[in-house]
Each structure stands twice: as C-alpha cells, then as structure tokens.
Amino acid sequence: MEGGGLPQLRMQLSLTREVWRPPIAPGYELRLLAEEGMEDWIAVLNSTGDLGCWTVERAHRAIGPGGRSMVPAEAIQMAYHAGRPVATACLTVHPDCGDAELGWVAVHPGHRRRGLGRLVCAAVLQDMRLRGYRRAFLLTDDHRSSAILLYWLMGFRPELTHPSHRQRWEGLAQRLGLAPDGA
C-alpha cells in the first residue's frame, strides 16, 4: 500500500506479440538465477532501498509454494557485471487467477542507465510468452518515476482497479509526459 492506505498502481501488457529485448551493455551478462545464487538475488533486491528488507527466509517464502503467489525459481532473471549481481526481475505466478506478474524489478544504483532494467524485464516477458501467458501485469508505486517510465516505454498501460487510480495516473502522465492513451 502506498502512503495513506492507497493500493499500488497496476499496469498491464499484452503478450500476443514478440517482446523486444535490447542488446546487453558491454561487460554485463544476463542469466537465470542459479539455485545456489539466492544471496545474489537478495543483494540486488536490497540494493535499491525501495523493495523492503530481503532475507533468505523472505526469499524462500517468495519462491516456495503455498500462499497466493509464487516466484518459480527458474524464472528469476539476473544481470551480472564482473561476477557481481546488479539487476533482476522475475515472473510471479498467481494460481488463484492464472495471471503472470512481472515482479521484483531492481537495478543496483551504481549500474542504472545502462538498459539493465529493460533487459531483465524483457527476458522475463519473453519467458512468460513461452509459458503461454497472453497478458502480463505489474504493480508499482507512484514515486517510482523511472520504473513507471520504463514500463510505459515497454508498452505497459494503466489498469484502473481502484477509485484513486484515475487521478493518480493523470498526475503521473502530466509529471512524466506520458501520452494520454493509458490514463
């Protein structure tokens, strides 16, 4: 929940067309998270200071079955630089509704503006498409301007699922210069 008890903003994207994946910046590599790499995932998630406090226990709860959603261990994309984890995004499955969520997108502050967010997001979206999902969604917060702009440029558009969303999206569209087709 955003401040004041407001729910996160929700955006959706059709996966009926191929997802464009940008070239990887020199010196970086993209790969799936290895089972022994849980600490890498946690390090990137904690590096932003914006996604809560991640521990091994929290990560295992996110990946493990039970609960309303689950991150398949084989669906966590990671970007590395010189062997160090610097970016991540993952597929979160919601068995109760059958939807696929692009989630836990993070880029280490020292590696931003290199296309890594788009790279890991595109890799996850391609994976979703290969798994047969026709639509993806994500949740974000009003203050995550850079992330919202990235998602918009990738083709995600707002879903108005709460009475507060229209006004919040109109404010974001004005502040970020977003085309009016999604608010």
FENMOZI-V323652 format. One record per residue. N is the residue number from 0. RES is the residue in one small letter. D_FIRST is the distance of its C-alpha to the first C-alpha in Angstrom with 2 decimals. Layout:
# FENMOZI-V323652
n = {N,N}
res = {RES,RES}
d_first = {D_FIRST,D_FIRST}
This chain:
# FENMOZI-V323652
n = {0,1,2,3,4,5,6,7,8,9,10,11,12,13,14,15,16,17,18,19,20,21,22,23,24,25,26,27,28,29,30,31,32,33,34,35,36,37,38,39,40,41,42,43,44,45,46,47,48,49,50,51,52,53,54,55,56,57,58,59,60,61,62,63,64,65,66,67,68,69,70,71,72,73,74,75,76,77,78,79,80,81,82,83,84,85,86,87,88,89,90,91,92,93,94,95,96,97,98,99,100,101,102,103,104,105,106,107,108,109,110,111,112,113,114,115,116,117,118,119,120,121,122,123,124,125,126,127,128,129,130,131,132,133,134,135,136,137,138,139,140,141,142,143,144,145,146,147,148,149,150,151,152,153,154,155,156,157,158,159,160,161,162,163,164,165,166,167,168,169,170,171,172,173,174,175,176,177,178,179,180,181,182}
res = {m,e,g,g,g,l,p,q,l,r,m,q,l,s,l,t,r,e,v,w,r,p,p,i,a,p,g,y,e,l,r,l,l,a,e,e,g,m,e,d,w,i,a,v,l,n,s,t,g,d,l,g,c,w,t,v,e,r,a,h,r,a,i,g,p,g,g,r,s,m,v,p,a,e,a,i,q,m,a,y,h,a,g,r,p,v,a,t,a,c,l,t,v,h,p,d,c,g,d,a,e,l,g,w,v,a,v,h,p,g,h,r,r,r,g,l,g,r,l,v,c,a,a,v,l,q,d,m,r,l,r,g,y,r,r,a,f,l,l,t,d,d,h,r,s,s,a,i,l,l,y,w,l,m,g,f,r,p,e,l,t,h,p,s,h,r,q,r,w,e,g,l,a,q,r,l,g,l,a,p,d,g,a}
d_first = {0.00,3.75,6.48,7.91,5.48,5.41,4.58,5.65,9.34,11.86,15.38,18.50,21.95,25.22,27.00,30.39,31.76,32.28,29.60,31.13,30.81,31.85,34.52,33.52,34.29,37.45,37.04,33.90,33.73,31.30,31.33,29.55,28.27,31.16,30.74,31.90,29.45,26.32,26.56,26.58,23.25,21.71,23.40,22.01,18.39,18.84,20.85,18.12,16.38,13.08,12.23,12.40,15.76,17.67,20.70,23.30,22.02,18.45,20.11,22.48,19.83,18.19,21.71,23.24,23.58,22.12,18.63,16.94,17.14,19.47,20.44,24.23,25.88,28.12,25.37,24.06,25.60,26.49,28.32,30.75,32.90,35.99,34.72,31.43,28.02,26.35,23.94,22.20,20.41,20.51,20.63,18.31,20.06,18.65,21.84,20.67,20.50,22.51,20.17,20.09,17.04,17.63,15.46,15.35,17.24,18.56,21.71,23.28,23.59,27.37,27.57,25.54,27.35,29.50,27.95,26.47,22.96,24.71,27.14,24.83,22.68,25.99,27.34,24.44,24.77,28.53,28.04,25.91,28.71,31.35,29.64,30.00,26.54,26.98,23.42,20.47,16.84,14.05,10.36,9.75,8.34,10.61,12.28,13.50,16.59,19.00,17.02,16.48,20.19,21.20,19.49,21.10,24.42,24.23,24.05,20.46,19.71,16.80,16.17,15.41,13.60,12.06,14.24,12.34,12.78,16.50,16.52,13.84,15.89,19.06,18.15,17.31,20.50,22.54,21.29,21.64,24.67,23.36,25.82,25.06,25.44,21.76,20.14}
